[in-house]
Amino acid sequence: MLELELVWAFLFICLISYAGWKVNSLTVSGAIGAVCVGFLIYLGFSWQGLFVLGCFFSSSSFLSKYQSSKKSNLQDMLEKGDRRDIVQVMANGSVPAILGLFQFIEPSVDPTVLLCFCISIAAANADTWASEVGTLSKRKPRLLLTLKKVERGTSGAVSILGTSAALAGATFISIIAGILFSISFYFMLCIVIFGFIGNILDTLLGQTIQVKYKCNVCEKITEKQIHCSNSGTKLTKYSFLNNDAVNLLSIASATILGFILS
């Protein structure tokens, strides 16, 4: 019976990942990565965990398509488009997937593992909602550490709209988790707090150590090393992480902080 359930779950995850590819939310490699992440989460947290992941993926995909015409200029700044490849999927999903595998190998009645799983999803969701909604702000965002106004879509920049969206994204996952797992209000509050902290960490890392380049032709600041068919100049000497690495690091950090402090 267990083997049959695993087969059905795997086929369902493959179907959802295929649908994500068909609607241009995932590349082929991204769909493969989604199958791996989804199955590991199912092993540890069953259908409830898979549903929480689905809420993150579906809401993020919807927001990435929402008013996409107003975000077209951002494609010139970002290293990758709105179709997630396997690296982007793993950057957002590897922490919850590892927790799912850990829960499967060493089943525990301790709810801390579940809390950490929910925090990791909330952090990923908060950051994605902040990015997708914040770019629609009518006002230019400001760098978090210097408050200097920059172009929309600049890593490390914040706006009132984007920050509100981040808080809403973490709260959304917290409510879904609270309903599905019947966790306490205290745990739900922890998910919101540390999920939101994950977005703040992502912003700080994005401003400080995420690599950015200045195009030597049009002088635009971009995540792309090659712009206008020319190699750009690295802005900060000590920056070395791309956006995917920043996402992974911020999610992992928020999850660890949640584990330690909660």
C-alpha positions as a Python dict, from the first residue, in 0.01 Angstrom:
ca = {
    (1, 'M'): (0, 0, 0),
    (2, 'L'): (282, 240, 86),
    (3, 'E'): (458, 172, -243),
    (4, 'L'): (136, 245, -433),
    (5, 'E'): (92, 575, -250),
    (6, 'L'): (448, 674, -338),
    (7, 'V'): (388, 594, -704),
    (8, 'W'): (69, 802, -712),
    (9, 'A'): (242, 1089, -535),
    (10, 'F'): (535, 1077, -778),
    (11, 'L'): (304, 1076, -1080),
    (12, 'F'): (105, 1366, -937),
    (13, 'I'): (422, 1569, -879),
    (14, 'C'): (536, 1492, -1234),
    (15, 'L'): (200, 1611, -1367),
    (16, 'I'): (215, 1938, -1174),
    (17, 'S'): (576, 1997, -1283),
    (18, 'Y'): (479, 1928, -1644),
    (19, 'A'): (196, 2181, -1612),
    (20, 'G'): (447, 2433, -1478),
    (21, 'W'): (659, 2378, -1787),
    (22, 'K'): (360, 2409, -2019),
    (23, 'V'): (257, 2747, -1876),
    (24, 'N'): (618, 2871, -1906),
    (25, 'S'): (675, 2895, -1531),
    (26, 'L'): (949, 2629, -1546),
    (27, 'T'): (1215, 2529, -1793),
    (28, 'V'): (1268, 2159, -1866),
    (29, 'S'): (1546, 2145, -1608),
    (30, 'G'): (1330, 2343, -1366),
    (31, 'A'): (1050, 2087, -1402),
    (32, 'I'): (1297, 1806, -1324),
    (33, 'G'): (1416, 1998, -1018),
    (34, 'A'): (1056, 2055, -908),
    (35, 'V'): (989, 1679, -923),
    (36, 'C'): (1292, 1609, -701),
    (37, 'V'): (1204, 1880, -448),
    (38, 'G'): (836, 1790, -442),
    (39, 'F'): (895, 1418, -392),
    (40, 'L'): (1141, 1469, -105),
    (41, 'I'): (896, 1704, 64),
    (42, 'Y'): (618, 1447, 19),
    (43, 'L'): (834, 1177, 179),
    (44, 'G'): (879, 1386, 491),
    (45, 'F'): (558, 1585, 522),
    (46, 'S'): (306, 1396, 308),
    (47, 'W'): (37, 1574, 107),
    (48, 'Q'): (19, 1863, 352),
    (49, 'G'): (382, 1955, 290),
    (50, 'L'): (331, 1918, -82),
    (51, 'F'): (32, 2152, -65),
    (52, 'V'): (233, 2416, 122),
    (53, 'L'): (499, 2393, -151),
    (54, 'G'): (226, 2419, -413),
    (55, 'C'): (91, 2736, -252),
    (56, 'F'): (437, 2891, -278),
    (57, 'F'): (490, 2785, -638),
    (58, 'S'): (142, 2873, -768),
    (59, 'S'): (123, 3213, -597),
    (60, 'S'): (477, 3303, -705),
    (61, 'S'): (409, 3196, -1063),
    (62, 'F'): (90, 3400, -1070),
    (63, 'L'): (264, 3711, -938),
    (64, 'S'): (550, 3674, -1187),
    (65, 'K'): (292, 3683, -1470),
    (66, 'Y'): (80, 3955, -1310),
    (67, 'Q'): (114, 4284, -1501),
    (68, 'S'): (420, 4138, -1674),
    (69, 'S'): (415, 4418, -1932),
    (70, 'K'): (513, 4662, -1657),
    (71, 'K'): (809, 4440, -1566),
    (72, 'S'): (949, 4400, -1916),
    (73, 'N'): (1228, 4650, -1851),
    (74, 'L'): (1353, 4434, -1564),
    (75, 'Q'): (1454, 4155, -1800),
    (76, 'D'): (1738, 4380, -1909),
    (77, 'M'): (1865, 4396, -1551),
    (78, 'L'): (1813, 4043, -1425),
    (79, 'E'): (2043, 3753, -1499),
    (80, 'K'): (1750, 3518, -1561),
    (81, 'G'): (1392, 3550, -1679),
    (82, 'D'): (1068, 3451, -1504),
    (83, 'R'): (1096, 3084, -1609),
    (84, 'R'): (1268, 2901, -1323),
    (85, 'D'): (1549, 2665, -1418),
    (86, 'I'): (1678, 2383, -1199),
    (87, 'V'): (1927, 2612, -1023),
    (88, 'Q'): (1652, 2857, -925),
    (89, 'V'): (1426, 2572, -814),
    (90, 'M'): (1698, 2423, -597),
    (91, 'A'): (1794, 2763, -457),
    (92, 'N'): (1441, 2804, -323),
    (93, 'G'): (1355, 2440, -262),
    (94, 'S'): (1670, 2261, -147),
    (95, 'V'): (1633, 2358, 222),
    (96, 'P'): (1272, 2232, 256),
    (97, 'A'): (1365, 1926, 46),
    (98, 'I'): (1656, 1840, 278),
    (99, 'L'): (1425, 1881, 578),
    (100, 'G'): (1175, 1650, 411),
    (101, 'L'): (1443, 1388, 355),
    (102, 'F'): (1563, 1425, 714),
    (103, 'Q'): (1211, 1381, 847),
    (104, 'F'): (1168, 1069, 630),
    (105, 'I'): (1494, 908, 740),
    (106, 'E'): (1458, 1000, 1107),
    (107, 'P'): (1086, 1041, 1179),
    (108, 'S'): (1043, 1268, 1477),
    (109, 'V'): (747, 1376, 1684),
    (110, 'D'): (938, 1695, 1762),
    (111, 'P'): (751, 1970, 1574),
    (112, 'T'): (1072, 2172, 1532),
    (113, 'V'): (1152, 2002, 1200),
    (114, 'L'): (806, 2092, 1073),
    (115, 'L'): (852, 2449, 1195),
    (116, 'C'): (1184, 2479, 1011),
    (117, 'F'): (1023, 2341, 694),
    (118, 'C'): (745, 2600, 709),
    (119, 'I'): (992, 2881, 780),
    (120, 'S'): (1201, 2785, 475),
    (121, 'I'): (894, 2797, 249),
    (122, 'A'): (776, 3123, 409),
    (123, 'A'): (1118, 3284, 353),
    (124, 'A'): (1118, 3182, -13),
    (125, 'N'): (762, 3305, -58),
    (126, 'A'): (826, 3635, 119),
    (127, 'D'): (1126, 3711, -100),
    (128, 'T'): (943, 3619, -421),
    (129, 'W'): (633, 3822, -337),
    (130, 'A'): (852, 4118, -242),
    (131, 'S'): (1037, 4103, -574),
    (132, 'E'): (733, 4052, -796),
    (133, 'V'): (505, 4303, -625),
    (134, 'G'): (769, 4556, -524),
    (135, 'T'): (871, 4614, -885),
    (136, 'L'): (520, 4750, -950),
    (137, 'S'): (573, 5034, -701),
    (138, 'K'): (525, 5378, -852),
    (139, 'R'): (808, 5514, -642),
    (140, 'K'): (1171, 5420, -685),
    (141, 'P'): (1297, 5184, -414),
    (142, 'R'): (1585, 5268, -183),
    (143, 'L'): (1891, 5063, -91),
    (144, 'L'): (1835, 4923, 256),
    (145, 'L'): (2168, 5032, 406),
    (146, 'T'): (2218, 5371, 239),
    (147, 'L'): (1858, 5472, 153),
    (148, 'K'): (1983, 5581, -189),
    (149, 'K'): (1715, 5576, -461),
    (150, 'V'): (1779, 5319, -732),
    (151, 'E'): (1600, 5166, -1030),
    (152, 'R'): (1320, 4919, -968),
    (153, 'G'): (1448, 4563, -965),
    (154, 'T'): (1786, 4650, -814),
    (155, 'S'): (1908, 4384, -570),
    (156, 'G'): (1923, 4515, -214),
    (157, 'A'): (1655, 4778, -264),
    (158, 'V'): (1330, 4803, -68),
    (159, 'S'): (998, 4980, -104),
    (160, 'I'): (691, 5006, 115),
    (161, 'L'): (493, 4800, -136),
    (162, 'G'): (758, 4530, -163),
    (163, 'T'): (811, 4508, 214),
    (164, 'S'): (436, 4479, 270),
    (165, 'A'): (421, 4204, 7),
    (166, 'A'): (703, 4017, 185),
    (167, 'L'): (513, 4026, 513),
    (168, 'A'): (196, 3914, 335),
    (169, 'G'): (385, 3629, 165),
    (170, 'A'): (520, 3495, 495),
    (171, 'T'): (178, 3532, 658),
    (172, 'F'): (11, 3347, 371),
    (173, 'I'): (234, 3042, 420),
    (174, 'S'): (186, 3062, 797),
    (175, 'I'): (-193, 3052, 764),
    (176, 'I'): (-183, 2762, 518),
    (177, 'A'): (55, 2569, 748),
    (178, 'G'): (-161, 2646, 1050),
    (179, 'I'): (-468, 2503, 878),
    (180, 'L'): (-298, 2193, 736),
    (181, 'F'): (-76, 2095, 1028),
    (182, 'S'): (-287, 2232, 1317),
    (183, 'I'): (16, 2405, 1464),
    (184, 'S'): (-4, 2652, 1753),
    (185, 'F'): (-43, 3026, 1714),
    (186, 'Y'): (310, 3064, 1853),
    (187, 'F'): (450, 2849, 1572),
    (188, 'M'): (246, 3042, 1317),
    (189, 'L'): (389, 3366, 1451),
    (190, 'C'): (742, 3222, 1429),
    (191, 'I'): (682, 3130, 1064),
    (192, 'V'): (575, 3487, 986),
    (193, 'I'): (865, 3647, 1174),
    (194, 'F'): (1145, 3429, 1045),
    (195, 'G'): (997, 3405, 697),
    (196, 'F'): (1002, 3785, 684),
    (197, 'I'): (1356, 3791, 829),
    (198, 'G'): (1456, 3568, 538),
    (199, 'N'): (1349, 3844, 299),
    (200, 'I'): (1544, 4105, 497),
    (201, 'L'): (1855, 3885, 488),
    (202, 'D'): (1812, 3840, 114),
    (203, 'T'): (1795, 4218, 73),
    (204, 'L'): (2108, 4274, 283),
    (205, 'L'): (2303, 4008, 96),
    (206, 'G'): (2173, 4143, -233),
    (207, 'Q'): (2313, 4486, -158),
    (208, 'T'): (2645, 4375, -9),
    (209, 'I'): (2782, 4053, -159),
    (210, 'Q'): (2564, 3983, -462),
    (211, 'V'): (2764, 4049, -774),
    (212, 'K'): (2647, 4331, -1000),
    (213, 'Y'): (2798, 4490, -1308),
    (214, 'K'): (2797, 4829, -1475),
    (215, 'C'): (2761, 4814, -1851),
    (216, 'N'): (3048, 5000, -2018),
    (217, 'V'): (2823, 5092, -2311),
    (218, 'C'): (2490, 5208, -2165),
    (219, 'E'): (2614, 5244, -1801),
    (220, 'K'): (2315, 5047, -1668),
    (221, 'I'): (2355, 4848, -1345),
    (222, 'T'): (2269, 4485, -1412),
    (223, 'E'): (2318, 4131, -1284),
    (224, 'K'): (2440, 4030, -1629),
    (225, 'Q'): (2814, 4020, -1685),
    (226, 'I'): (2760, 4053, -2059),
    (227, 'H'): (2542, 4350, -2155),
    (228, 'C'): (2519, 4535, -2487),
    (229, 'S'): (2746, 4257, -2621),
    (230, 'N'): (3025, 4376, -2393),
    (231, 'S'): (3165, 4256, -2060),
    (232, 'G'): (3060, 4485, -1775),
    (233, 'T'): (3265, 4620, -1487),
    (234, 'K'): (3216, 4455, -1149),
    (235, 'L'): (3081, 4716, -910),
    (236, 'T'): (3205, 4581, -578),
    (237, 'K'): (3538, 4410, -535),
    (238, 'Y'): (3418, 4175, -261),
    (239, 'S'): (3088, 4069, -419),
    (240, 'F'): (3090, 3707, -533),
    (241, 'L'): (2741, 3551, -511),
    (242, 'N'): (2475, 3549, -781),
    (243, 'N'): (2103, 3583, -707),
    (244, 'D'): (2044, 3208, -675),
    (245, 'A'): (2319, 3173, -415),
    (246, 'V'): (2182, 3471, -223),
    (247, 'N'): (1834, 3314, -220),
    (248, 'L'): (1970, 2983, -90),
    (249, 'L'): (2183, 3149, 177),
    (250, 'S'): (1903, 3374, 303),
    (251, 'I'): (1652, 3087, 323),
    (252, 'A'): (1902, 2863, 504),
    (253, 'S'): (1998, 3144, 744),
    (254, 'A'): (1636, 3229, 829),
    (255, 'T'): (1562, 2860, 889),
    (256, 'I'): (1863, 2818, 1118),
    (257, 'L'): (1773, 3135, 1310),
    (258, 'G'): (1420, 3008, 1350),
    (259, 'F'): (1550, 2677, 1482),
    (260, 'I'): (1782, 2844, 1732),
    (261, 'L'): (1558, 3122, 1858),
    (262, 'S'): (1217, 2955, 1858),
}
